[in-house]
Amino acid sequence: MSDDFTQAFERLWVALRARWCDSHDLDGALAFTHDQVKIPFFHRIVQVNCAEVDRLIDDALSLYREKDYDCIFTLSPLDRPTDLGQRLQQRGFTAGALASAMVHAPTATPAINGAIRVELADEGEYDVWNDVSCRSFEHPPAMGEIGRSALLQPDVRRYLARVDSAPAGAALLCSQGGLGYIDLVGTLCEFRRQGVASALVLQAVADSVALGNRWTALETITGSAPERLYQRLGFRTAYNRHRYIMDPA
């Protein structure tokens, strides 16, 4: 995959998180935190380009010790130095779950359960969308409330899937710089294994193409069931994002 895609993916991923989180300039990296909701979604260090690695690590550990949360580096192929993962492990960080940045390639469209209806959720339905999304991932409801202003933007589409009129799943599509990024694809537990996630993703892909995006992409855990689902829907791994974690305490 071209560097253009990697740059577009990383730029959009960072921009979307920056809407939700507090940002900290570590002079060679960007750190995200949030004092109200302490989950990995809100706490990451990204965009590393720093020659003073030990100083950066010390600053990062100090920040997350103050925030009382794990220090998590998420590294892409763009980050420098290229041996940063090894340097982090030498300092006591543990390699976390590997993530796949996946891009959609045109393929035959799988059949979708006719009982599932996917619709755009307008601003008046945000609370319903948030409830379904947070319950799907077992996130605290405050996560979506914090994200209200971030997600009620013209470049974000929020999707609700319904089964027999009952809300069953949620997802979003954010489009910037020629890339449509699909995120927070979740299904309520009582509706799983019925094709809800597939219907949500395929609708988001269709809309991304209609909007003229050059790429449609998403991120998931490498080797997971969601990754296998996305592969069946026409996604392939463009590159991996490595995570390194330490409890600063």
N, C-alpha and C positions, 0 to 999 in steps of 0.2 A: 504494500500500500504506500502511496506517495506521502512525502513529508507534508504536502498541502492538507491531506486529510488529518494527519496527526495534529498539525497545528490548529486546524479548525475544531477538532474534537476537544483538545485541551483548552482552547480559548473559550468555547461555549460552556464546557463543564465548569470551569473556574467562574465564569460570569454568572452562571445560574446559582452556584453556591454563594457567591459574593452578595447576592440579593437577600439571602436568608441569614447570613452569619455576620459576626464581627470580624473584620480583617485586620491583620497585623503584619507590618513590613519588618521582616527579620534581616534586612540588608543582604539579600541573596536568596530569599525564598518568601513565599506568602503563606501565612498561617491563618486558619479559620477557627473560631471558637463561638460558643454561645453559652451565656451564663444560665439561661433558663432551662434549656433542654440539652442534656448531656448524653448524646448518642454519637456514634462514629460519623453519621451523615454530616454533623455540624462541626466536627473536629478533625482537621487534616492540615498537613503541610504539603504544599505543592509548588510548582514552578521554581525548582531549585537551579540556581546558576551561581555557584559560590566556590571560590578557591579556599576560603578559610573554613574548612569543614568542621573542625573541632569547635571553633567559636560558634558556628551556626548551630551545632548540636547542643552546645551548652545553653545558648539563648532559647532554643526550642524547649529544652527540658525545663528551664526556668519558667517560661510562659505557662506550660501545661501543669507544672507543679502548682503555680499560683491559681490556675483554673480548676485544680483538683480533677484532672482527667488524663487519660492515657495520651501519650505523645505518639502520633501516627503520621509517618511520612508516606505519601502516595507518589510513586515515581513513574514517569513516562520515559520513552526513548529520547525525549528532548532535554531531559535534566542532565546537569553537569555538576561534578565530574562523573564520568561514566562508571566509576567504581564506587559510587556513593553507597549502594546497597551493602557492599562488602565492608565499607568503613562504618556504617551504622551497626552492622552485626559485631564488629570488633569493639564497639562501644556498648554492647549489651542489648541491642535491639533484637527482637525476634521477627523472623519472616512470617508475615500473616498470609491471609488468603490471597491467592493470585486472582486478578480481575482481567476479564477479556473486554477490550474495546472492539465491538462488532459492527460491521457495516453491511447493509442490505444489498444483495445482488438479485436482480430480477429472476424470478423462478415461477413455476406453476403455482397458482394460488390454491391452498388446501380448502377443502369444503368446511364450512362453518355451521355449527348448530343453528338451525333456523329459529329456535326459541330465544336466541340471544339478540338483543337490539343494542347497538352502540350509538350514543348520542353525544353531542357537544354539551357540556354543562356550562350554562351562562353564569353571570355573576350572582344571580339570585339563587342558584343551586350550589354555590360554593360550599356551604355548610354540609350539604349532603355528600358532595364529592369528598370533602375533607374527612368526614366520618367514615366513609367506606375505605378511603386510602389508609387512614391511620389504623383502623381495625384490621385491615388486610395484613399490615406489617407489624402489628402490635406496637405501633408508635404511640407516644402520648398525644392526646388531642391537641395539646398546645403547639405541636410541631406545625400543623396546618394553619393554626391561627397566626403563628409567627410568619408563615409564608404567604398569608393572604395578599399583602401588597405586592410581593414578589411574583405571585402567580396570576394575579389579575392584571396582566400586561398584554398588549396587543400581540406580542410574539409567542405567547403561550396558549395552547389549546388544551383544555381539560376534558377528558372523556369519562362518561359513565356507561357501564354496561348493565343492562337489566335482563332478568330472566322472568318472564311472566309478570312484568311491570315492577318486580322487586329489584332494588339496587343490588348488584352482585359483584362489581369490580370497578376499578378506576385506573387511569393512566394519564400521562400528559405528554405533549409534544411541544418542544421549544425550538424555534427556527431562527438561526442567526448565521450570517456569513456563508450562505449556501449549504448549511448543514441542518438537518432536522434531527433533534436529539430526543429520543423516547425515554421516559423515566417513570419511576414509581408505578410500574405495572403490577397491580395487586388484585387478588380475588378473595372475597370473604370465604372463610373455611367451608361453609355449608354449600357453596357453589363450585368448589374446586373439582377438577377433572371432568368438566362439562364443555370446555373450549372457550371459557370466558377470556382468559389471557390472550389466546390466539386471535379472537375477534377484536379485542382492543388494539393489539399490535398491528394487525393487518389494516385496520381503519386508520391508524396513525401513519402507517407507511403510505397508504393511498393519498392521504391529505398532504404528506410531505412532498410526494411527487407532484401533486397538483399545484403546490405552492412554488414549484420550480427549484427545489433544493437539489444540489448536485449529489449529496449523500444523505442517507438516512441511517442513523447509528444509535447504539445503546451500549450500556455497560452491564456486565453480570459477573458472577463468580465463576471462574474457570472450573470446568468439570462438574458443574451443578446441573440439577434438573432443568432450571430455567435456560441454561445455555443450550441444552439439548433441544428444548422447545424452540428456541430462537433459530437454531440450525435448521430445524424442520420448516421454519417459516421463511427461509432464504437468507439468513444472516451468516456471516463467516467472520472469524477473528482476524482483525487487521493488525493488532499488536496487543501486548500484555502490559498491565499496570501493576507494579509491585508495591506491596505494603509492608512497612516495618513498624513495629509497635514496641513501646516500653512504658511501663508504669513509672512515672518520674519519682514517685515516693520511694 
